[in-house]
Amino acid sequence: MREKDWNVKLRQGCRNLIEGLVALLYPSGLSCPLCRREEPVEGLLCGACQLRLEVWREEPRCRCCGRPGPGEGKLCRDCRESTPPFRLARAAAPYDGPFRQAVHRLKFQGELWLAEPLGLLMAETVSGEAGYGGTELVVPVPLHPGKLKARGYNQSSLLGEVLSRKLLLPLGDRLLVKERETRDQTGLTRKERWENLKGAFRVDKPQQVRGKSVLLVDDILTTGSTVTHCAGTLLAAGAAEVTVITWAVGSNR
């Protein structure tokens, strides 16, 4: 068997295993995956979390980065002062309450099954936004190999796999590489985050992104430093355009 065929079969086997575990750990009728208190009334979430999400989705937000704040159809101050390299960024949820807790459980507590419901809600966001039309390739934000080895998984890759499957798009996992270890972004100012990530990313096999409309996947958008550096790297490698989807969006301050 050729190495390429073996890799395909191995990836499919891993995906089947993950889906089986999701079915085991998250069968219908269990508590809401976000708040873990109430049972889902319809779909993935309980009534309280669904209502909270719907109210948040009605808030006006920046037409470029998707952060709440400016009037509908307007740009936030940061996007006015410095145009991001990505064409559009949106999030499935706010970075607070049960939405924040859920991504922390995925990211830091090893609850890998959460990638499925979170990824499905992200895919729903993409499908409902006309600005994502024409997307050709899903690319997750990478971890440095040292951090990947220590954590054992990349939460953005797990979310990217769900998006790739749900949206019927190829997954370019590990096309984007983080080749320089950086400080943890938590607690850094906007300027410090920008300097921290300068030159940290590169594209492996640029021919696979050249001319493509790329959907960049990450877990959280706060200042936007990470997705800005990644989008710029993809465009420099020849991508036609980059859009961004994250699970949650928070304050950029």
C-alpha positions in Angstrom: 0.0 0.0 0.0 1.3 3.4 -0.9 2.2 5.8 1.9 -0.5 8.3 0.7 -3.2 5.7 0.8 -2.1 4.5 4.2 -2.2 8.1 5.5 -5.8 8.5 4.2 -6.9 5.3 5.8 -5.2 6.2 9.1 -6.8 9.6 9.2 -10.2 8.1 8.4 -9.7 5.5 11.1 -8.9 8.2 13.6 -11.9 10.3 12.5 -14.2 7.2 13.0 -12.8 6.7 16.4 -13.4 10.3 17.4 -16.9 10.2 16.1 -17.5 7.0 18.0 -16.3 8.6 21.2 -18.5 11.6 20.6 -21.5 9.4 20.2 -20.6 7.6 23.5 -19.8 10.7 25.5 -22.4 13.1 24.0 -25.5 11.1 23.2 -28.8 12.9 22.8 -30.6 13.6 26.0 -27.6 14.5 28.1 -27.0 17.9 29.6 -26.1 21.0 27.4 -22.4 20.8 26.4 -21.9 24.4 27.4 -23.5 25.0 30.7 -23.8 21.3 31.7 -27.0 22.1 33.7 -30.0 21.7 31.5 -31.0 19.3 28.8 -31.0 20.5 25.2 -34.5 21.5 24.2 -33.9 21.3 20.4 -30.6 20.8 18.6 -27.3 21.0 20.5 -27.9 23.6 23.3 -30.3 24.1 26.2 -32.9 26.8 25.9 -31.0 29.2 28.2 -27.7 29.0 26.2 -29.5 29.1 22.9 -31.4 32.2 23.9 -28.2 33.9 25.2 -26.5 33.1 21.9 -29.4 34.4 19.8 -29.5 37.7 21.7 -25.7 38.1 21.3 -26.0 37.4 17.5 -28.4 40.3 17.2 -25.8 42.8 18.5 -24.2 45.2 15.9 -20.6 44.3 15.1 -17.7 45.4 13.0 -18.3 44.3 9.4 -14.6 43.2 9.1 -13.4 41.6 12.4 -16.8 40.8 13.8 -16.3 42.3 17.3 -19.4 43.8 18.9 -19.4 47.5 19.3 -19.8 49.7 16.2 -23.1 50.3 14.5 -24.3 47.7 12.0 -22.2 47.7 8.9 -19.5 49.9 10.3 -15.8 49.3 11.1 -14.4 49.2 14.6 -11.6 51.7 15.4 -8.9 49.1 15.0 -10.0 48.0 11.6 -10.3 51.7 10.5 -6.8 52.5 11.7 -5.2 49.3 10.3 -6.9 47.2 7.6 -6.5 43.5 8.6 -5.1 41.1 6.0 -8.2 38.8 6.3 -11.3 39.9 4.4 -13.8 38.7 7.1 -13.7 37.3 10.6 -16.7 35.9 12.6 -17.2 33.9 15.8 -19.9 31.5 16.8 -20.2 32.8 20.3 -19.0 35.5 22.8 -16.0 34.8 24.9 -17.8 34.8 28.3 -19.9 32.7 30.5 -20.5 29.1 29.4 -19.1 29.8 26.0 -15.8 30.7 27.5 -15.9 27.8 29.9 -16.5 25.3 27.1 -13.5 26.4 25.0 -11.3 26.3 28.1 -12.5 22.7 28.8 -11.6 21.8 25.3 -8.3 23.6 25.3 -6.9 23.0 28.8 -8.9 20.1 30.3 -8.7 17.6 27.5 -12.4 17.4 26.9 -11.8 16.6 23.2 -15.4 15.6 22.5 -16.4 19.3 22.8 -14.7 19.9 19.4 -17.8 18.3 17.8 -20.6 20.6 19.2 -18.4 23.7 19.1 -17.3 22.9 15.5 -20.9 22.3 14.4 -21.9 25.7 15.7 -18.9 27.3 13.9 -19.9 25.6 10.7 -23.4 26.9 11.2 -22.0 30.4 11.5 -20.0 30.0 8.3 -23.0 28.6 6.4 -25.1 31.6 7.5 -22.7 34.3 6.4 -22.7 35.1 2.7 -19.1 36.5 3.0 -17.7 33.0 3.3 -18.9 32.1 -0.2 -16.3 30.6 -2.4 -14.1 29.2 0.4 -11.9 26.3 -1.0 -9.7 25.2 1.9 -9.8 24.9 5.7 -6.5 25.7 7.5 -6.2 25.6 11.3 -4.0 27.9 13.3 -1.0 25.7 14.3 0.7 25.1 17.6 4.5 25.1 18.0 5.7 21.4 17.9 6.9 21.7 21.5 3.5 22.9 22.7 1.7 20.3 20.6 3.8 17.5 22.1 3.1 18.8 25.6 -0.6 19.2 25.1 -1.1 16.2 22.9 -3.5 17.9 20.5 -4.2 21.1 18.7 -7.7 22.3 19.6 -7.9 24.4 16.4 -7.1 21.3 14.3 -9.9 19.4 16.0 -12.3 22.3 15.2 -11.0 22.4 11.7 -11.7 18.7 11.2 -15.4 19.2 12.1 -15.6 22.3 9.8 -14.0 20.4 6.9 -16.4 17.5 7.3 -19.5 19.6 7.8 -18.7 22.1 5.0 -17.4 19.5 2.6 -14.1 21.3 2.2 -10.5 19.9 2.2 -8.6 20.3 5.4 -5.1 21.8 5.1 -3.9 20.7 8.5 -0.2 21.5 9.1 0.1 23.5 5.9 0.5 26.5 8.2 3.5 25.9 10.6 4.5 27.7 13.8 8.3 27.4 13.6 9.2 29.6 16.5 8.1 29.2 20.1 6.5 32.3 21.6 5.4 33.5 25.0 1.9 32.7 26.1 -0.3 35.5 24.8 -2.4 35.7 28.0 -1.8 38.9 29.8 0.2 40.6 27.0 -0.8 44.0 25.7 -1.8 44.3 22.1 1.6 45.6 21.1 3.4 42.8 23.0 1.2 40.2 21.3 2.1 41.6 17.9 5.8 41.6 18.6 5.6 38.2 20.2 4.2 36.6 17.0 6.3 38.4 14.4 8.0 35.9 12.1 6.6 32.9 14.0 4.7 31.3 11.1 5.4 29.9 7.7 3.5 28.0 5.0 4.6 24.4 4.2 3.9 23.4 0.6 2.8 26.9 -0.6 1.6 25.4 -3.9 -1.4 24.0 -1.9 -2.6 27.4 -0.9 -1.7 29.4 -4.0 -4.7 31.0 -5.6 -7.1 29.5 -3.0 -9.7 31.2 -0.8 -8.7 30.0 2.7 -10.8 29.7 5.8 -8.5 30.1 8.8 -9.7 28.4 12.0 -8.9 29.3 15.5 -10.5 28.9 18.9 -10.6 32.5 20.2 -10.2 36.0 18.7 -9.2 38.8 21.2 -6.8 41.3 19.8 -6.6 39.5 16.5 -2.8 39.3 16.5 -2.7 35.5 15.9 -5.1 35.4 13.0 -3.6 38.6 11.5 -0.1 37.1 11.4 -1.4 33.8 10.1 -3.5 35.5 7.4 -0.6 37.6 6.3 1.6 34.5 6.1 -1.0 32.7 3.9 -1.4 35.7 1.6 2.4 36.1 1.3 2.5 32.4 0.2 0.0 33.1 -2.6 -3.4 32.6 -1.1 -6.1 34.6 -3.0 -7.9 35.6 0.2 -8.3 34.6 3.8 -11.4 34.6 5.9 -11.5 33.7 9.6 -13.8 31.7 11.8 -13.3 31.2 15.6 -15.4 29.7 18.3 -15.5 32.8 20.4 -14.6 36.5 20.2 -13.7 38.7 23.1 -12.6 42.3 23.8 -9.5 43.5 21.9 -8.3 45.4 24.9 
